[in-house]
Amino acid sequence: MENLKIRSFAEYKKAYKKSVQDPEAFWSEIANTFTWQKKWDKTLEWDFRKPEVKWFQGGQINITENCLDRHLKKLGNKTAIIWEPNDPDEESRYITYRQLFVKVCRFANVLRNNGIKKGDKVCIYMPMIPELAIAMLACARIGAVHSIVFAGFSSSAIARRINDSECKMLITANEVYRGSKKVNLKEICDKALEETPSIEKVIVYRRTVEPTNMVEGRDSFWFDELQKASQDCEAEIMDAEDMLFILYTSGSTGKPKGMVHTVGGYTVGTTYTFANVFQLEKDDVYWCTADIGWITGHSYIIYGPLAAGATTVMFEGIPSYPDYGRFWEIVDKLNVTHFYTAPTAIRSLAKQPLKFVEQHDLSSLKVLGSVGEPINEEAWHWYNDNIGKGNCPIVDTWWQTETGGIMISPLAGITPTRPTFATLPLPGVQPALMDETGNEIKELNADGRLAIKFPWPSIARTIYGDHQRYKEVYFSAFENMYFTGDGAYRDATGNYRITGRVDDIVIVSGHNLGTATIENAIDEHEGVVESAVVGFPHDVKGNALYAYVILYNDVEPSDKLIKEIKDLVANTVGPIAKPDKIQFVNGLPKTRSGKIMRRILRKIASNDTGNLGDTSTLLNPEIVDEIMAEAKNI
Ligand code: 6R9
């Protein structure tokens, strides 16, 4: 990894320049530092109009040889994964690179023994335990395509995903611990399996000792299967453009999109971005709190860190169990140096008394990261002051399931940070701001829609089974460009601030208002924890704004407070951005990755609650009824 690292701002500028002037030479040099089964003939072939992107054609590479085999000689005894259980009294597990290698090879043979071959799809529905990492790497070892479904999704969500890509096998666990609760995963799977004819085998890891319903001929236990498997497993020969995995992400129509990532570009892209954004040193301990069911977990808990030879922490539990100090207790216990989380987690922890932070020694921390949504100013400062103690650069990393890896972000300690800005594009990333008529905005100090002009290695190649949809969603908004769906602002020095999804822009009396900007202003109020702003139809203005606001426990809603919030918005964003309606709520409907489901809030605000669409992927579906009931009084 050392040979991938940029070490100064001047070096960043040089690398960036080269990546734009001669992208093929730039990426070839980086790709050369990896272990290839066969070198490539053609670095890049692309046409966003088709759309088609192919990196390293003719090359052959297995990502597990890069995550495991190549480290054995020097790093065999280094800890690859530290696993921290839900229950702080249960023991942590430390798995070295050599141990992980053996476990992956052995489980890869389990897959083979059960008829899984290169190209077969395997659904993985597991809690955050090392076996999840082992299962995914074992798939990659033999060229099976994993499709990981977050272990909080419902039976119907699993079934839909399994059927979309016709998975042959399902790997799961009997039960999962989540805080003080236990959830029976196998029961949820059994229900899904009633509607999934393509599944031939189910392998069940026993996380608890509870009896488990097993179907003869179809289901078997992880442990029993291991007894029958050898630990020698050659890595499958993989073409650079062979499929590595499918990961479903929500689409605006409700039908999830199976984003397809391929081996070569993804390996190079995730490792390069990991090394440069986080800047780990030899003995550092890196912890990303995401779930592996999301792209952040794929790229920055498993593949990127392991390919870079890092020590990566996997946490099974939740930030509030046994109390709100759990994250900080783990940082203290494991001497975590790099901590990467989401703004939603930061805000919810910032809401708790500071004693939960102060009880723990956080002096091991060197770098903090943020991902998943725009980080508001207040949360940024809380994170910086109380967790980083003003000493840790915050890398606000903008990217997407579709981009595979980080696109816009500071490089820790190397390039400048600025609160609420993802700052500068990584080498190889060519952003463009576009106006609504499809023209590129070249100026600084400008707002626009964020597109990318040139391919990068880890871009998703298609939507599984629906290339047409891939073209429509990402490549039809702007000629020969990838459209991100996000809006962005570029400041006077070229730093980017992501202003939120463009579908979150509301036009009030002809003014384009980014809801994230208004939320940021509302959140500045000392009584406010979090807010969500949406538009609703208005006779005169076209649209007006509706703000859902969560207050601190000890703050009472009042007309005075409503006025203060409106004035605050008027003063920071402008009078035009004043919400017409403010509703105080106890929670906001959120997806499992912490994104507010604005579609639902928009419907409630518009009093159009007949059909709220699919709410099964919400973390807290019960909040919807509560908000709806109270909205009538607003
Ligand atoms: C990695 C991930 C992608 C969407 C993306 C954007 C939002 C992610 C962000 C951010 C502002 C950041 N997003 N990181 N917005 N600042 N640092 O989250 O992937 O789940 O596919 O979501 O998340 O709106 O378009 P995914």
Boltz pocket constraint, residues with backbone or C-beta under 6 A from the ligand:
constraints:
  - pocket:
      binder: B
      contacts: [[A, 249], [A, 294], [A, 295], [A, 296], [A, 370], [A, 371], [A, 372], [A, 373], [A, 374], [A, 375], [A, 396], [A, 397], [A, 398], [A, 399], [A, 400], [A, 401], [A, 402], [A, 408], [A, 422], [A, 484], [A, 485], [A, 486], [A, 498], [A, 500], [A, 501], [A, 593]]
      max_distance: 6.0
